[in-house]
Amino acid sequence: MTRNLSLVLLVLSASVPQGVSGDAHAGTLLAQIEAFAEMGSHKTLLAAVQAANLTDALKGEGPLTIMAPNDEAFATAFKAMGVTADQVLDGAKGGDETLKTILLYHAVGSKVMAANVTDGMEAETLQGEKFTVNLPEGKDPTITGGGILPVANVITTDVEVSNGVIHVIDQVLIPPSFAAAMKAQMKNTLLAGAEAAGLTTLLAAVKKAGLEDALKGEGPLTIMAPSNEAFEAAFKALGITADQALELPDLKAILMYHAVGSKVMGADVKDGMEVETLQGEKFTVNVKNGTVTITGGDILPVATVVAGDNEFSNGVAHVIDQVLVPPTISEKLKAAAAEKPAAGAGEKTAENVPKLSNATTTAAPEAERAVDHATRSLKAATGLLLGIFGLISVVLA
């Protein structure tokens, strides 16, 4: 259940941690990992290697390339998987081969330096399966394994030792075969994914609207989940606060506009596709040059899908960078804004914040609140976790 210790090659322009020697004769892979652990960054990796009886391999002749998750990577993975470090280590000591298999997925049977890597390169590991290396422009190189945890960033490259090279990564990697089995067995719900991913604004709205049971029910559902930043942008644009949004009568309707009553994966989407939501109205999906956007009511900008296909036991979540507002509510808000100007120069009074109901047109301030908070509600999942981990990373649970 643990996340692998990604052992592989990678990427340009990263620096060796302070105090770590890059001398090819500075010792073995095992000695270097021990040095990392003494510096406080790879204690879990060292413990895992020892529990899985892989120390001899790391001090052997080599050469090997090791993708080495730091302690934060393991902590994130354990939390997302609902296990503790002790449980994983004790299992390995008792003869469970899972940890050993995952660690071998972090090792390549040759010496691969950052300069040897190309975008989209697939590397075969000692575990037998492959991971994929990508070189996004202007960002750290990434490594993609089975997909149950977030993509790993290569944060330190080319730490050479006598029997190979180490590249430090910030997420644990899981072999594709393990990831598939785990996805089939996992019980994480959309609600749990949102909690693991820290989607506090969305969670507050879901709780206020009484939708928690729906997000941990049988499903399947598809959730378009606005990020925390998406909610902040919406509140600012609409001139309301998070607290005001939580009190909107249309909060539940707005949140349900972010939900579809079936499981819709990225591969199912076509340009111009209209999707009916649980709120009753539709939004439009467009696909252009690999970017997916979603258009609802036009009171807020079009939303872009920034992290899709976060799967859970009861559905899938797609993280978006804007809140969606149903067309009918969007029209109410625009009409209310046009009919009821502010009471004073930027000043808000009780009279200036009318109530937005499902049946009547109301003033802009409170209506806007409804839009904002509702939108937050559907923050997709898991990441977290990723994700969830995450699923982190991320996303509605």
C-alpha positions, 0 to 999 in steps of 0.5 A: 500500500505504500508508495514506491521509492521512485528510482530513476533518472531525471532532469535538468537543472537541479542542485545537490542538497547542501552538504552532499557530495557529488563525487562518483567515489564518495561511497555507494548508493546505500552510503549516500541514502544513509547520509541523506537520512542523517541530514533529515531528508530520507529517513523513511526511505532508508528504513524501507530499504532495510525492511525490504532487505535491499541494502545489499543491492544498494551497496553492490557493484551496480550501476543503478539509477535510483529515484529517491522520495524524500520523507515528505513524499512518504508522509503524503503517500501514507496519509493518502493511502490510510496507512502508517509507516509502521504498518508498511515497514512491519508488513515488509519485515513479516514477509510481505513483498509489497514494499520491496516491489514498490521500491524496485519500481524506483530503480533502473538497472543502468546509470541515467544522468539528467542529460540522458533524459528526453521528454516522454521517455519511458524507463523500464525499472527493476520491478519490470514495469515502466514509468514515464519522464516528462520535461515541461518547459520552465518547470521541474522534470516529472515522473509518472507511474501508476497514477494513484498518487500525484505525478512526482517532481524531480527536485534534485538530480545527478547525485553520483556515487561509485555504483550509480546515481540518485535523483530526489523526487517529491512523491512516491511512485506506484507500479501501474499494476499495483495502482489498478488493483488499489483503485479497484479496492479503494474505498475513498469517496469523493468527500474523503478525497476533498478532505484529504486534499484540503479543499476547505472552501468546497467542504464548507459549502457542501456541509452548509448545503447538506450534500455530504451524504451525496458525496460519500454515497454509492454514486457514481457522480462526476464532480467539477471541483473549483480550487480554493483559488477559484473560489477566492477569484469568484468572491472578489469578482462578485464582491462578497465574502465566503461567509456571505456565500454560505448563507445564499438560498441558492447555494445548494443549486449552484453546487449541484450545477457542478455535479453530473449523475454518471461517471464521465472521464476525460476520454469521454468528452468531445468538443462542444458537448453539452452535459446535463447537471443534477441541478437540471441545467447544462454546461458546455465542454470545449476541447482545443489543443489539449485544453478542456474548458467548461462554460456555464452562466456568463457572469464569471469567466470560462473554467479550465480543467486543471486536473482531470480524472481523479477517481474515487470509489463513487465517481470522478472529480475534475479540478477547475480554476473557476466557479460555475454558475447556472445560466438562470442564476447568472441572469438573475445576478446580472439583472439584480446588479443592473437594477439595484446600484450600490447604496454608497461608494463601495459601502454595503448595508443591510438594504443593499444585500437583498436575498436571492431566492429560486423564484424571484430576482434579487439584488446582486450582492447576496446573489453573488455570494450564492454563486461563489460559495456554491461553486467552491462546493464541488472541488474535485477529488483525490488529489487528494488525494490524490491522491489522493492522494493526492490525491492530492492531489487533488480534489473532491472526495 
